[in-house]
Each structure stands twice: as structure tokens, then as C-alpha cells.
Amino acid sequence: MRNAIDNPKPGEVYETINKVTLKTCGIKEAIRRVSEDPIWRDRDKVSRKEGNISWGVGLSGTSYLGGARQLGHQSCAAIVRVCEDGTVNLITGATDCGQGSDTVLCMIAAEELGVGLENIDIKRVDTAYTPVDPGSYGSRVTILAGQATQKAAREAKKQLLEAAAKTWQVKPEDVEIKDGEVWVKSDPQKSMPFNRLARIACYSGTGAVILGTGYSSYGLEPLDLTTGIGNGGTSYSFTAQSARVVVDMETGKIP
């Protein structure tokens, strides 16, 4: 705990000796929480030795880098299109290799648009149509493709809010979209389903395409592999754990 970094205050940034910047640091909080667990708190009650067998309790803490960057191009992009029937197409080059990122990206789009997860259909064709993404590595997809998806969904939602505001003669900021329903905040009687708003927005005038685009802007800090100075990722997670173990001190085996 003595050498652990304190969690920076809002607006502050901690810079390590090799210029890695941290806006948040939860290592002390993680260790503190684990230290309150009975496994660690009552460690003296279980620590003992009988012959070669020893009982003990250990505690450790660590951090994990997310959004690992590569040299050169780092950003990824996404497109969100709201179709006439209220379904949503999410177009991204981010690849799900089994880690569940497709579900996560659809959840981000659904939450931002105010619709159910079942409304989102992720599309992945080829690079002639799909926005660029450097690849699935370094725990980066949720962070970078997630931000791109959020921005794209937010841009599409803005167009929907403007269409609803025009219909009800109110300001866009007076309209709420949540759980597949759309209404005026000050007058909930003025409401409609999301799919109806989609039709209104798409069929307005000569026919509009409700399309939002977004790109990630994390990880733009320089990284010098020669000096080791710079930021290798965009965010860091922190964890701590305690364990009660029995070890054969002669063989090193855990019985």
C-alpha cells in the first residue's frame, strides 16, 4: 500500500516515471476491500505448520492494460443505421473471436438508442463497406470499437430526436427515448413506439437515411519503444485477491 498510486481526483492525471498516464487507479481500493475479507482478516488463525505441510494465506494485487495500441494507425470506426422498421444495423470491422464483443457492441448501441438488444443486428461484410478496425488483440475491442459504436449510435439518435421534435413541435432535448418508446418529457401523453418514429424519420421529405458514424479517439499518445516512455494502452483495470493455501514445503505441491 505504501508505494501504490492513490486514485487521482476528478480532472487530475497521474504520470508514472515512464510517462504512462492514469486518470483513475483502483489498486488501493481493491487491496483494501480484500483485506476486509475473512480469509485475510483471520489469517493468523489458519497459519500453521505440521511437518512438511504448511497452511497460509496470501494477498496480491495487480493491474491489467486494456486498449493496447500498435504503432501507427490505432483508431477504429463504426456505422449505425436505423432502418425503416425500427431495427438497427451496426456495421463494424471489429471481429468477435469468441470473447463476446459482438454482444457488448450491440448492448452499447441499444443503450444509447434506447431500444432493446433484440433490435440490433451487427453486420460484417468486407472492407469495401465495413469501417476499418486494426484487429482483435490487446483487450482493445470493447474500449475502442465500443466508443466508436457509442458515437455512431449517438449521432443516429440525434437525427431521430430532431424528427420527433418536429412532429410534436418541441425542442429535441425535450424528447426522451427509452425501452423502445418515445415521448415528450413534459407531456408523456405525446408518445409513440420507436419503430413508428423510425418510419417518420425515414419517410420525411423525399426519404431520409438515418445514419450515424463514429470513430474511437483513445490511444493517441506517442509510444517510444526505444526509451520505454509512452502509453501502451488506453485504460487500466485493477484487481486484488486473497487465497488460503496448503503447501508441501518439501515438494512444493499443493495437496
Order of alpha helices (4+ residues) and beta strands (2+ residues): beta-beta-alpha-alpha-alpha-beta-beta-beta-beta-alpha-beta-alpha-beta-beta-beta-alpha-beta-beta-beta-beta
